[in-house]
Amino acid sequence: MLILASSVCGLFKWRQFEPEMILLAVGWYLRFSLSYRDAEELLAERGLHADHVTVWRWVQRYAPEMERRLRSRHFSKVFTVFASL
């Protein structure tokens, strides 16, 4: 089970599905260039029945936040490496 930071838990408040499953579906969609229906099928294979429109809503809601957090972490690591040289 994935342990989420308290700053991230608020993003998933009032959602029907677990944050781990939402992040998994959004990650699959972004990483592997899947269609929303493909992501829906992958979730169904794992016992989670979510409509492709739900996956679309998750991508619209969480992809920009994931990108922002990943970019800030990446840039800070790169800056730290170059600053130490």
N, CA, C and O atoms as a CHARMM CRD file, in Angstrom:
* protein
*
  340
    1    1 MET  N      0.84000  -1.18400   0.00000 PROA 1      0.00000
    2    1 MET  CA     0.00000   0.00000   0.00000 PROA 1      0.00000
    3    1 MET  C      0.88400   1.24600   0.00000 PROA 1      0.00000
    4    1 MET  O      1.91200   1.29600   0.67500 PROA 1      0.00000
    5    2 LEU  N      0.48000   2.20900  -0.74000 PROA 2      0.00000
    6    2 LEU  CA     1.20800   3.46500  -0.87800 PROA 2      0.00000
    7    2 LEU  C      0.81700   4.40700   0.24700 PROA 2      0.00000
    8    2 LEU  O     -0.36900   4.59000   0.52000 PROA 2      0.00000
    9    3 ILE  N      1.80400   5.00700   0.90300 PROA 3      0.00000
   10    3 ILE  CA     1.54000   5.98100   1.95900 PROA 3      0.00000
   11    3 ILE  C      1.68300   7.36600   1.34000 PROA 3      0.00000
   12    3 ILE  O      2.74400   7.71800   0.82500 PROA 3      0.00000
   13    4 LEU  N      0.62100   8.13900   1.39400 PROA 4      0.00000
   14    4 LEU  CA     0.62900   9.46900   0.79700 PROA 4      0.00000
   15    4 LEU  C      0.89900  10.52600   1.85600 PROA 4      0.00000
   16    4 LEU  O      0.46600  10.40400   3.00200 PROA 4      0.00000
   17    5 ALA  N      1.61500  11.55300   1.45800 PROA 5      0.00000
   18    5 ALA  CA     1.87400  12.68100   2.35500 PROA 5      0.00000
   19    5 ALA  C      0.57200  13.41400   2.62100 PROA 5      0.00000
   20    5 ALA  O     -0.36500  13.35700   1.82400 PROA 5      0.00000
   21    6 SER  N      0.52800  14.09600   3.74400 PROA 6      0.00000
   22    6 SER  CA    -0.69800  14.80600   4.11100 PROA 6      0.00000
   23    6 SER  C     -1.04500  15.89500   3.09600 PROA 6      0.00000
   24    6 SER  O     -2.22100  16.20000   2.89800 PROA 6      0.00000
   25    7 SER  N     -0.03300  16.48400   2.45000 PROA 7      0.00000
   26    7 SER  CA    -0.30000  17.51900   1.44900 PROA 7      0.00000
   27    7 SER  C     -0.96900  16.93500   0.20900 PROA 7      0.00000
   28    7 SER  O     -1.65900  17.65000  -0.51900 PROA 7      0.00000
   29    8 VAL  N     -0.77200  15.65700  -0.03300 PROA 8      0.00000
   30    8 VAL  CA    -1.35500  15.00000  -1.19800 PROA 8      0.00000
   31    8 VAL  C     -2.73500  14.43400  -0.87700 PROA 8      0.00000
   32    8 VAL  O     -3.60200  14.38800  -1.74900 PROA 8      0.00000
   33    9 CYS  N     -2.94100  14.01100   0.34100 PROA 9      0.00000
   34    9 CYS  CA    -4.22300  13.39700   0.72200 PROA 9      0.00000
   35    9 CYS  C     -5.40600  14.32800   0.47600 PROA 9      0.00000
   36    9 CYS  O     -6.48900  13.86200   0.12200 PROA 9      0.00000
   37   10 GLY  N     -5.22200  15.60800   0.65300 PROA 10     0.00000
   38   10 GLY  CA    -6.30200  16.56500   0.43900 PROA 10     0.00000
   39   10 GLY  C     -6.77600  16.61400  -1.00300 PROA 10     0.00000
   40   10 GLY  O     -7.92400  16.97400  -1.26700 PROA 10     0.00000
   41   11 LEU  N     -5.89900  16.25500  -1.94500 PROA 11     0.00000
   42   11 LEU  CA    -6.28000  16.25900  -3.35900 PROA 11     0.00000
   43   11 LEU  C     -7.33100  15.19900  -3.66400 PROA 11     0.00000
   44   11 LEU  O     -8.09100  15.33000  -4.62300 PROA 11     0.00000
   45   12 PHE  N     -7.37200  14.15000  -2.84800 PROA 12     0.00000
   46   12 PHE  CA    -8.25700  13.02100  -3.11400 PROA 12     0.00000
   47   12 PHE  C     -9.47200  12.98400  -2.18800 PROA 12     0.00000
   48   12 PHE  O    -10.20200  11.99300  -2.16000 PROA 12     0.00000
   49   13 LYS  N     -9.68500  14.03400  -1.44900 PROA 13     0.00000
   50   13 LYS  CA   -10.81100  14.06300  -0.53500 PROA 13     0.00000
   51   13 LYS  C    -12.12400  13.99400  -1.31300 PROA 13     0.00000
   52   13 LYS  O    -12.27300  14.63600  -2.35300 PROA 13     0.00000
   53   14 TRP  N    -13.04200  13.23400  -0.81700 PROA 14     0.00000
   54   14 TRP  CA   -14.37400  13.03200  -1.37600 PROA 14     0.00000
   55   14 TRP  C    -14.36600  12.22900  -2.66800 PROA 14     0.00000
   56   14 TRP  O    -15.34300  12.27600  -3.41600 PROA 14     0.00000
   57   15 ARG  N    -13.31600  11.50600  -2.95000 PROA 15     0.00000
   58   15 ARG  CA   -13.27800  10.64800  -4.13700 PROA 15     0.00000
   59   15 ARG  C    -13.77600   9.25900  -3.77100 PROA 15     0.00000
   60   15 ARG  O    -13.55000   8.78200  -2.65900 PROA 15     0.00000
   61   16 GLN  N    -14.45400   8.61600  -4.70700 PROA 16     0.00000
   62   16 GLN  CA   -15.02300   7.29500  -4.46500 PROA 16     0.00000
   63   16 GLN  C    -13.93400   6.22300  -4.44900 PROA 16     0.00000
   64   16 GLN  O    -14.03700   5.24500  -3.70800 PROA 16     0.00000
   65   17 PHE  N    -12.89600   6.40100  -5.26000 PROA 17     0.00000
   66   17 PHE  CA   -11.85300   5.39600  -5.40700 PROA 17     0.00000
   67   17 PHE  C    -10.63100   5.76200  -4.57400 PROA 17     0.00000
   68   17 PHE  O    -10.42800   6.92300  -4.22000 PROA 17     0.00000
   69   18 GLU  N     -9.82500   4.76000  -4.26900 PROA 18     0.00000
   70   18 GLU  CA    -8.61000   4.96900  -3.49200 PROA 18     0.00000
   71   18 GLU  C     -7.61100   5.80400  -4.30000 PROA 18     0.00000
   72   18 GLU  O     -7.52500   5.65900  -5.51900 PROA 18     0.00000
   73   19 PRO  N     -6.86000   6.67200  -3.62600 PROA 19     0.00000
   74   19 PRO  CA    -5.87200   7.50100  -4.32900 PROA 19     0.00000
   75   19 PRO  C     -4.85100   6.68000  -5.11200 PROA 19     0.00000
   76   19 PRO  O     -4.40500   7.10000  -6.18100 PROA 19     0.00000
   77   20 GLU  N     -4.48000   5.51900  -4.59000 PROA 20     0.00000
   78   20 GLU  CA    -3.50100   4.67900  -5.28400 PROA 20     0.00000
   79   20 GLU  C     -4.00800   4.24500  -6.65700 PROA 20     0.00000
   80   20 GLU  O     -3.24800   4.22300  -7.62500 PROA 20     0.00000
   81   21 MET  N     -5.28800   3.90000  -6.74000 PROA 21     0.00000
   82   21 MET  CA    -5.85500   3.46200  -8.00600 PROA 21     0.00000
   83   21 MET  C     -5.98100   4.62200  -8.99900 PROA 21     0.00000
   84   21 MET  O     -5.77500   4.44900 -10.20000 PROA 21     0.00000
   85   22 ILE  N     -6.31900   5.79200  -8.48600 PROA 22     0.00000
   86   22 ILE  CA    -6.40400   6.96900  -9.34400 PROA 22     0.00000
   87   22 ILE  C     -5.02500   7.28800  -9.91600 PROA 22     0.00000
   88   22 ILE  O     -4.88700   7.52200 -11.11700 PROA 22     0.00000
   89   23 LEU  N     -4.01900   7.29600  -9.06900 PROA 23     0.00000
   90   23 LEU  CA    -2.65700   7.58700  -9.53100 PROA 23     0.00000
   91   23 LEU  C     -2.15800   6.51900 -10.49700 PROA 23     0.00000
   92   23 LEU  O     -1.44300   6.82700 -11.45000 PROA 23     0.00000
   93   24 LEU  N     -2.53000   5.27800 -10.25600 PROA 24     0.00000
   94   24 LEU  CA    -2.14100   4.19400 -11.15100 PROA 24     0.00000
   95   24 LEU  C     -2.74900   4.39000 -12.53800 PROA 24     0.00000
   96   24 LEU  O     -2.05200   4.27100 -13.54500 PROA 24     0.00000
   97   25 ALA  N     -4.03200   4.68700 -12.59200 PROA 25     0.00000
   98   25 ALA  CA    -4.70700   4.87300 -13.87900 PROA 25     0.00000
   99   25 ALA  C     -4.15100   6.08200 -14.62900 PROA 25     0.00000
  100   25 ALA  O     -3.90800   6.01000 -15.83400 PROA 25     0.00000
  101   26 VAL  N     -3.95400   7.17400 -13.93100 PROA 26     0.00000
  102   26 VAL  CA    -3.39900   8.38100 -14.57100 PROA 26     0.00000
  103   26 VAL  C     -1.97100   8.10900 -15.04200 PROA 26     0.00000
  104   26 VAL  O     -1.58700   8.51500 -16.13900 PROA 26     0.00000
  105   27 GLY  N     -1.19700   7.42900 -14.22300 PROA 27     0.00000
  106   27 GLY  CA     0.17000   7.08800 -14.60600 PROA 27     0.00000
  107   27 GLY  C      0.22600   6.21200 -15.84000 PROA 27     0.00000
  108   27 GLY  O      1.04400   6.44600 -16.72900 PROA 27     0.00000
  109   28 TRP  N     -0.63600   5.20100 -15.90700 PROA 28     0.00000
  110   28 TRP  CA    -0.69700   4.34500 -17.10000 PROA 28     0.00000
  111   28 TRP  C     -1.04600   5.16600 -18.32400 PROA 28     0.00000
  112   28 TRP  O     -0.40600   5.03800 -19.36800 PROA 28     0.00000
  113   29 TYR  N     -2.05300   6.00400 -18.19900 PROA 29     0.00000
  114   29 TYR  CA    -2.48400   6.80400 -19.34300 PROA 29     0.00000
  115   29 TYR  C     -1.34800   7.68100 -19.86300 PROA 29     0.00000
  116   29 TYR  O     -1.12200   7.76300 -21.07000 PROA 29     0.00000
  117   30 LEU  N     -0.64300   8.33000 -18.95500 PROA 30     0.00000
  118   30 LEU  CA     0.41500   9.25500 -19.36400 PROA 30     0.00000
  119   30 LEU  C      1.67600   8.52900 -19.82300 PROA 30     0.00000
  120   30 LEU  O      2.29400   8.92600 -20.81100 PROA 30     0.00000
  121   31 ARG  N      2.05500   7.48400 -19.12400 PROA 31     0.00000
  122   31 ARG  CA     3.31900   6.81800 -19.41000 PROA 31     0.00000
  123   31 ARG  C      3.27300   6.00200 -20.68900 PROA 31     0.00000
  124   31 ARG  O      4.23400   6.00200 -21.45800 PROA 31     0.00000
  125   32 PHE  N      2.16400   5.30300 -20.92800 PROA 32     0.00000
  126   32 PHE  CA     2.10200   4.36200 -22.03700 PROA 32     0.00000
  127   32 PHE  C      1.21700   4.83500 -23.18600 PROA 32     0.00000
  128   32 PHE  O      0.93600   4.05400 -24.09500 PROA 32     0.00000
  129   33 SER  N      0.77500   6.07300 -23.17300 PROA 33     0.00000
  130   33 SER  CA    -0.06100   6.64500 -24.24100 PROA 33     0.00000
  131   33 SER  C     -1.27100   5.76300 -24.53500 PROA 33     0.00000
  132   33 SER  O     -1.58400   5.47500 -25.69000 PROA 33     0.00000
  133   34 LEU  N     -1.93500   5.34600 -23.48200 PROA 34     0.00000
  134   34 LEU  CA    -3.13500   4.52600 -23.62900 PROA 34     0.00000
  135   34 LEU  C     -4.34200   5.40400 -23.91000 PROA 34     0.00000
  136   34 LEU  O     -4.33700   6.60300 -23.63100 PROA 34     0.00000
  137   35 SER  N     -5.36400   4.79400 -24.45900 PROA 35     0.00000
  138   35 SER  CA    -6.64300   5.48700 -24.55900 PROA 35     0.00000
  139   35 SER  C     -7.33000   5.38500 -23.20100 PROA 35     0.00000
  140   35 SER  O     -6.92700   4.59500 -22.34800 PROA 35     0.00000
  141   36 TYR  N     -8.35200   6.17800 -23.01500 PROA 36     0.00000
  142   36 TYR  CA    -9.09200   6.12000 -21.75400 PROA 36     0.00000
  143   36 TYR  C     -9.78400   4.77000 -21.60000 PROA 36     0.00000
  144   36 TYR  O     -9.91100   4.25500 -20.49000 PROA 36     0.00000
  145   37 ARG  N    -10.22100   4.21000 -22.69800 PROA 37     0.00000
  146   37 ARG  CA   -10.86200   2.89000 -22.64900 PROA 37     0.00000
  147   37 ARG  C     -9.84900   1.79800 -22.32000 PROA 37     0.00000
  148   37 ARG  O    -10.18100   0.84000 -21.62100 PROA 37     0.00000
  149   38 ASP  N     -8.61900   1.93000 -22.81500 PROA 38     0.00000
  150   38 ASP  CA    -7.57800   0.96900 -22.45700 PROA 38     0.00000
  151   38 ASP  C     -7.28400   1.01800 -20.95700 PROA 38     0.00000
  152   38 ASP  O     -7.14900  -0.02000 -20.30900 PROA 38     0.00000
  153   39 ALA  N     -7.18700   2.21600 -20.42000 PROA 39     0.00000
  154   39 ALA  CA    -6.96300   2.36500 -18.97900 PROA 39     0.00000
  155   39 ALA  C     -8.13500   1.77900 -18.19800 PROA 39     0.00000
  156   39 ALA  O     -7.94000   1.15900 -17.15200 PROA 39     0.00000
  157   40 GLU  N     -9.34900   1.97300 -18.70300 PROA 40     0.00000
  158   40 GLU  CA   -10.54000   1.40200 -18.06900 PROA 40     0.00000
  159   40 GLU  C    -10.45000  -0.12300 -18.04400 PROA 40     0.00000
  160   40 GLU  O    -10.76500  -0.74400 -17.02900 PROA 40     0.00000
  161   41 GLU  N    -10.02500  -0.72800 -19.14900 PROA 41     0.00000
  162   41 GLU  CA    -9.89300  -2.18100 -19.22200 PROA 41     0.00000
  163   41 GLU  C     -8.82200  -2.70400 -18.26500 PROA 41     0.00000
  164   41 GLU  O     -9.01500  -3.74000 -17.62900 PROA 41     0.00000
  165   42 LEU  N     -7.69800  -1.99900 -18.15900 PROA 42     0.00000
  166   42 LEU  CA    -6.64700  -2.41600 -17.23100 PROA 42     0.00000
  167   42 LEU  C     -7.13500  -2.37200 -15.78800 PROA 42     0.00000
  168   42 LEU  O     -6.82200  -3.25700 -14.99300 PROA 42     0.00000
  169   43 LEU  N     -7.89100  -1.35300 -15.46100 PROA 43     0.00000
  170   43 LEU  CA    -8.46000  -1.26400 -14.12100 PROA 43     0.00000
  171   43 LEU  C     -9.45500  -2.40100 -13.88200 PROA 43     0.00000
  172   43 LEU  O     -9.48300  -2.99100 -12.80200 PROA 43     0.00000
  173   44 ALA  N    -10.27000  -2.70400 -14.89300 PROA 44     0.00000
  174   44 ALA  CA   -11.25800  -3.77900 -14.75700 PROA 44     0.00000
  175   44 ALA  C    -10.58200  -5.12700 -14.53800 PROA 44     0.00000
  176   44 ALA  O    -11.09100  -5.96400 -13.79200 PROA 44     0.00000
  177   45 GLU  N     -9.43100  -5.34300 -15.18800 PROA 45     0.00000
  178   45 GLU  CA    -8.68400  -6.58300 -14.98300 PROA 45     0.00000
  179   45 GLU  C     -8.20900  -6.72800 -13.54600 PROA 45     0.00000
  180   45 GLU  O     -7.98000  -7.83900 -13.06800 PROA 45     0.00000
  181   46 ARG  N     -8.06200  -5.60300 -12.86400 PROA 46     0.00000
  182   46 ARG  CA    -7.62800  -5.60500 -11.46900 PROA 46     0.00000
  183   46 ARG  C     -8.79400  -5.46700 -10.49100 PROA 46     0.00000
  184   46 ARG  O     -8.59600  -5.25300  -9.29500 PROA 46     0.00000
  185   47 GLY  N    -10.00700  -5.59100 -11.01700 PROA 47     0.00000
  186   47 GLY  CA   -11.18000  -5.60300 -10.15900 PROA 47     0.00000
  187   47 GLY  C    -11.77700  -4.24400  -9.84000 PROA 47     0.00000
  188   47 GLY  O    -12.66200  -4.14900  -8.99000 PROA 47     0.00000
  189   48 LEU  N    -11.31800  -3.19700 -10.49700 PROA 48     0.00000
  190   48 LEU  CA   -11.85900  -1.86000 -10.26100 PROA 48     0.00000
  191   48 LEU  C    -12.64700  -1.44700 -11.49200 PROA 48     0.00000
  192   48 LEU  O    -12.09200  -1.32900 -12.58400 PROA 48     0.00000
  193   49 HSD  N    -13.92900  -1.23000 -11.31200 PROA 49     0.00000
  194   49 HSD  CA   -14.79000  -0.89100 -12.44200 PROA 49     0.00000
  195   49 HSD  C    -15.05500   0.60800 -12.44100 PROA 49     0.00000
  196   49 HSD  O    -15.89000   1.11800 -11.69500 PROA 49     0.00000
  197   50 ALA  N    -14.31500   1.29300 -13.30200 PROA 50     0.00000
  198   50 ALA  CA   -14.45500   2.73900 -13.47400 PROA 50     0.00000
  199   50 ALA  C    -14.67600   3.00100 -14.95500 PROA 50     0.00000
  200   50 ALA  O    -14.02800   2.38400 -15.80100 PROA 50     0.00000
  201   51 ASP  N    -15.56600   3.89100 -15.26400 PROA 51     0.00000
  202   51 ASP  CA   -15.87300   4.24200 -16.64300 PROA 51     0.00000
  203   51 ASP  C    -14.70900   5.02100 -17.25900 PROA 51     0.00000
  204   51 ASP  O    -13.92900   5.64900 -16.54500 PROA 51     0.00000
  205   52 HSD  N    -14.59900   4.97500 -18.58700 PROA 52     0.00000
  206   52 HSD  CA   -13.52300   5.70700 -19.26100 PROA 52     0.00000
  207   52 HSD  C    -13.65900   7.21200 -19.05000 PROA 52     0.00000
  208   52 HSD  O    -12.65800   7.92800 -19.05600 PROA 52     0.00000
  209   53 VAL  N    -14.87300   7.69500 -18.86600 PROA 53     0.00000
  210   53 VAL  CA   -15.06400   9.12200 -18.59800 PROA 53     0.00000
  211   53 VAL  C    -14.50400   9.48200 -17.22400 PROA 53     0.00000
  212   53 VAL  O    -13.98600  10.58100 -17.02700 PROA 53     0.00000
  213   54 THR  N    -14.60800   8.56100 -16.28400 PROA 54     0.00000
  214   54 THR  CA   -14.01400   8.77200 -14.95900 PROA 54     0.00000
  215   54 THR  C    -12.50400   8.87400 -15.07200 PROA 54     0.00000
  216   54 THR  O    -11.88600   9.72700 -14.43400 PROA 54     0.00000
  217   55 VAL  N    -11.91000   8.01100 -15.87800 PROA 55     0.00000
  218   55 VAL  CA   -10.45300   8.07900 -16.09500 PROA 55     0.00000
  219   55 VAL  C    -10.10200   9.41400 -16.73600 PROA 55     0.00000
  220   55 VAL  O     -9.09700  10.02400 -16.37200 PROA 55     0.00000
  221   56 TRP  N    -10.90600   9.87600 -17.67900 PROA 56     0.00000
  222   56 TRP  CA   -10.66800  11.18200 -18.31500 PROA 56     0.00000
  223   56 TRP  C    -10.69400  12.30200 -17.27100 PROA 56     0.00000
  224   56 TRP  O     -9.84400  13.19200 -17.28200 PROA 56     0.00000
  225   57 ARG  N    -11.67900  12.24500 -16.37000 PROA 57     0.00000
  226   57 ARG  CA   -11.77100  13.26300 -15.32100 PROA 57     0.00000
  227   57 ARG  C    -10.56200  13.22400 -14.40400 PROA 57     0.00000
  228   57 ARG  O    -10.05200  14.26800 -14.00000 PROA 57     0.00000
  229   58 TRP  N    -10.10000  12.01900 -14.07100 PROA 58     0.00000
  230   58 TRP  CA    -8.90700  11.90200 -13.23400 PROA 58     0.00000
  231   58 TRP  C     -7.69600  12.50600 -13.92600 PROA 58     0.00000
  232   58 TRP  O     -6.90900  13.21500 -13.29800 PROA 58     0.00000
  233   59 VAL  N     -7.54200  12.23200 -15.21100 PROA 59     0.00000
  234   59 VAL  CA    -6.39300  12.77300 -15.95600 PROA 59     0.00000
  235   59 VAL  C     -6.47400  14.29300 -15.98500 PROA 59     0.00000
  236   59 VAL  O     -5.46700  14.97000 -15.77700 PROA 59     0.00000
  237   60 GLN  N     -7.66100  14.83600 -16.24000 PROA 60     0.00000
  238   60 GLN  CA    -7.81800  16.28900 -16.27000 PROA 60     0.00000
  239   60 GLN  C     -7.50900  16.91300 -14.91400 PROA 60     0.00000
  240   60 GLN  O     -6.96300  18.01400 -14.84800 PROA 60     0.00000
  241   61 ARG  N     -7.84900  16.22800 -13.85100 PROA 61     0.00000
  242   61 ARG  CA    -7.68400  16.77500 -12.50300 PROA 61     0.00000
  243   61 ARG  C     -6.26900  16.58400 -11.96100 PROA 61     0.00000
  244   61 ARG  O     -5.71000  17.50400 -11.36300 PROA 61     0.00000
  245   62 TYR  N     -5.68000  15.40000 -12.16100 PROA 62     0.00000
  246   62 TYR  CA    -4.44200  15.05700 -11.46400 PROA 62     0.00000
  247   62 TYR  C     -3.18000  15.11800 -12.32400 PROA 62     0.00000
  248   62 TYR  O     -2.08900  15.24500 -11.76800 PROA 62     0.00000
  249   63 ALA  N     -3.27400  15.03500 -13.63200 PROA 63     0.00000
  250   63 ALA  CA    -2.06600  15.07700 -14.46800 PROA 63     0.00000
  251   63 ALA  C     -1.29600  16.38900 -14.32000 PROA 63     0.00000
  252   63 ALA  O     -0.07300  16.34100 -14.18900 PROA 63     0.00000
  253   64 PRO  N     -1.94300  17.55600 -14.33300 PROA 64     0.00000
  254   64 PRO  CA    -1.17200  18.78800 -14.14800 PROA 64     0.00000
  255   64 PRO  C     -0.46800  18.85700 -12.79100 PROA 64     0.00000
  256   64 PRO  O      0.65500  19.35000 -12.69100 PROA 64     0.00000
  257   65 GLU  N     -1.13600  18.36000 -11.75500 PROA 65     0.00000
  258   65 GLU  CA    -0.51900  18.35700 -10.42500 PROA 65     0.00000
  259   65 GLU  C      0.65600  17.38800 -10.36200 PROA 65     0.00000
  260   65 GLU  O      1.68000  17.69400  -9.75000 PROA 65     0.00000
  261   66 MET  N      0.51600  16.21900 -10.99200 PROA 66     0.00000
  262   66 MET  CA     1.62400  15.25800 -11.03400 PROA 66     0.00000
  263   66 MET  C      2.81800  15.85600 -11.77000 PROA 66     0.00000
  264   66 MET  O      3.96100  15.73100 -11.32900 PROA 66     0.00000
  265   67 GLU  N      2.53900  16.50600 -12.89400 PROA 67     0.00000
  266   67 GLU  CA     3.61700  17.12100 -13.67300 PROA 67     0.00000
  267   67 GLU  C      4.32300  18.21100 -12.86200 PROA 67     0.00000
  268   67 GLU  O      5.55100  18.28800 -12.84400 PROA 67     0.00000
  269   68 ARG  N      3.54300  19.03700 -12.20500 PROA 68     0.00000
  270   68 ARG  CA     4.12700  20.12300 -11.41100 PROA 68     0.00000
  271   68 ARG  C      5.03100  19.56800 -10.29900 PROA 68     0.00000
  272   68 ARG  O      6.13700  20.06400 -10.08300 PROA 68     0.00000
  273   69 ARG  N      4.55900  18.56100  -9.61700 PROA 69     0.00000
  274   69 ARG  CA     5.34800  17.99000  -8.51700 PROA 69     0.00000
  275   69 ARG  C      6.58600  17.26300  -9.02200 PROA 69     0.00000
  276   69 ARG  O      7.64800  17.34800  -8.40600 PROA 69     0.00000
  277   70 LEU  N      6.45900  16.54600 -10.14100 PROA 70     0.00000
  278   70 LEU  CA     7.61300  15.82900 -10.67500 PROA 70     0.00000
  279   70 LEU  C      8.65600  16.79400 -11.23700 PROA 70     0.00000
  280   70 LEU  O      9.85400  16.58200 -11.05000 PROA 70     0.00000
  281   71 ARG  N      8.22200  17.83500 -11.91100 PROA 71     0.00000
  282   71 ARG  CA     9.17200  18.81400 -12.45700 PROA 71     0.00000
  283   71 ARG  C      9.91600  19.54800 -11.34900 PROA 71     0.00000
  284   71 ARG  O     11.12600  19.75100 -11.44700 PROA 71     0.00000
  285   72 SER  N      9.21700  19.94200 -10.31100 PROA 72     0.00000
  286   72 SER  CA     9.88900  20.67500  -9.23400 PROA 72     0.00000
  287   72 SER  C     10.90300  19.77600  -8.53000 PROA 72     0.00000
  288   72 SER  O     11.97700  20.24000  -8.14800 PROA 72     0.00000
  289   73 ARG  N     10.57600  18.50800  -8.35800 PROA 73     0.00000
  290   73 ARG  CA    11.51900  17.57300  -7.73400 PROA 73     0.00000
  291   73 ARG  C     12.72200  17.33600  -8.63400 PROA 73     0.00000
  292   73 ARG  O     13.85900  17.29900  -8.16300 PROA 73     0.00000
  293   74 HSD  N     12.46600  17.17400  -9.94800 PROA 74     0.00000
  294   74 HSD  CA    13.54500  16.93000 -10.89600 PROA 74     0.00000
  295   74 HSD  C     14.48700  18.12500 -10.97200 PROA 74     0.00000
  296   74 HSD  O     15.70600  17.95800 -10.92900 PROA 74     0.00000
  297   75 PHE  N     13.93400  19.31900 -11.08200 PROA 75     0.00000
  298   75 PHE  CA    14.76600  20.50300 -11.18800 PROA 75     0.00000
  299   75 PHE  C     15.57400  20.74100  -9.92100 PROA 75     0.00000
  300   75 PHE  O     16.71800  21.18800  -9.99600 PROA 75     0.00000
  301   76 SER  N     15.00700  20.45400  -8.77500 PROA 76     0.00000
  302   76 SER  CA    15.75000  20.66500  -7.53500 PROA 76     0.00000
  303   76 SER  C     16.90400  19.68000  -7.43300 PROA 76     0.00000
  304   76 SER  O     17.97000  20.03300  -6.92700 PROA 76     0.00000
  305   77 LYS  N     16.71100  18.43900  -7.90900 PROA 77     0.00000
  306   77 LYS  CA    17.80000  17.46000  -7.87900 PROA 77     0.00000
  307   77 LYS  C     18.90600  17.86300  -8.85000 PROA 77     0.00000
  308   77 LYS  O     20.08800  17.76200  -8.52100 PROA 77     0.00000
  309   78 VAL  N     18.52800  18.32000 -10.04500 PROA 78     0.00000
  310   78 VAL  CA    19.52400  18.73800 -11.03100 PROA 78     0.00000
  311   78 VAL  C     20.29100  19.94100 -10.51000 PROA 78     0.00000
  312   78 VAL  O     21.51300  20.00400 -10.64600 PROA 78     0.00000
  313   79 PHE  N     19.59300  20.89000  -9.91900 PROA 79     0.00000
  314   79 PHE  CA    20.25600  22.06100  -9.37800 PROA 79     0.00000
  315   79 PHE  C     21.22800  21.67300  -8.27500 PROA 79     0.00000
  316   79 PHE  O     22.32400  22.22700  -8.20000 PROA 79     0.00000
  317   80 THR  N     20.85200  20.74200  -7.42800 PROA 80     0.00000
  318   80 THR  CA    21.72100  20.29300  -6.34400 PROA 80     0.00000
  319   80 THR  C     22.98700  19.64000  -6.89700 PROA 80     0.00000
  320   80 THR  O     24.07600  19.85300  -6.36300 PROA 80     0.00000
  321   81 VAL  N     22.85400  18.85600  -7.94800 PROA 81     0.00000
  322   81 VAL  CA    24.01400  18.19000  -8.54800 PROA 81     0.00000
  323   81 VAL  C     24.95100  19.23200  -9.14500 PROA 81     0.00000
  324   81 VAL  O     26.16000  19.17200  -8.92200 PROA 81     0.00000
  325   82 PHE  N     24.40800  20.19300  -9.90500 PROA 82     0.00000
  326   82 PHE  CA    25.26300  21.20500 -10.51800 PROA 82     0.00000
  327   82 PHE  C     25.84200  22.13900  -9.48900 PROA 82     0.00000
  328   82 PHE  O     26.96900  22.60200  -9.66600 PROA 82     0.00000
  329   83 ALA  N     25.13200  22.43800  -8.42400 PROA 83     0.00000
  330   83 ALA  CA    25.64400  23.32600  -7.39200 PROA 83     0.00000
  331   83 ALA  C     26.79000  22.68500  -6.64200 PROA 83     0.00000
  332   83 ALA  O     27.67700  23.38500  -6.15200 PROA 83     0.00000
  333   84 SER  N     26.78900  21.36800  -6.54200 PROA 84     0.00000
  334   84 SER  CA    27.86100  20.68500  -5.79100 PROA 84     0.00000
  335   84 SER  C     29.12700  20.52100  -6.63000 PROA 84     0.00000
  336   84 SER  O     30.17200  20.17400  -6.07900 PROA 84     0.00000
  337   85 LEU  N     29.07400  20.75500  -7.92500 PROA 85     0.00000
  338   85 LEU  CA    30.27900  20.60200  -8.77100 PROA 85     0.00000
  339   85 LEU  C     31.23900  21.71500  -8.59400 PROA 85     0.00000
  340   85 LEU  O     32.29200  21.73000  -9.23100 PROA 85     0.00000
